[in-house]
Amino acid sequence: RDSSQAVQDSIKKVDDSIGELSKELKRLGLLERTTWIIVSDHGMASSPVEKVVSAQGLLANFPAARWEWLGALAGVRLNGASSEGVMQALSTLPHASCWPKADLPKRYRFGTHRRIPEIVCLAEVGYSLTDNPARKGPLGQHGYDPEDLSMHGLLIVAGHRIQSGTLGLVNNLEIYGLMCRLLSLIHI
């Protein structure tokens, strides 16, 4: 959890906005018929500047290869460069694991789309990959291993037709079905 003042201020702003909306719904006589679904698409983890891992120069022997994106998750587009050679160069990256696209662990459910580059690297939670250590990245990142608790999102469902209780892990893809059911678009 990030306890920085900026994060606390953002939380307060969202909380105040929900409070204002709730007050207005009550004033209009709609609060008792309102269902709240508050969801985030992912969690966040602190990624301090001292945990930035430089990948600068790792592709120097492969002029066609290019970093497609960097951060918690990084991708290399080979553009004809040797996959084995690039993988060997990337094996020196500390605090990161790299895979050819076809060998990405299945549990990530990532890597089958044509836009995903041929090599994908995943930093350890809290670390960030860059090809330019002088450029300061964000102090928080997402895109780490989805099994890490810091990557789990938030789901709050409350109000009309919702029983009070606590659920375990919920896949965000399941929220669509809940909304359809609440709107009487489908019956499950």
Summary of the structure (lengths in Angstrom):
residues: 188
radius of gyration: 21.5
end to end distance: 36.2
largest distance: 67.7
contacts: 456
relative contact order: 0.19
helix: 29%
strand: 21%
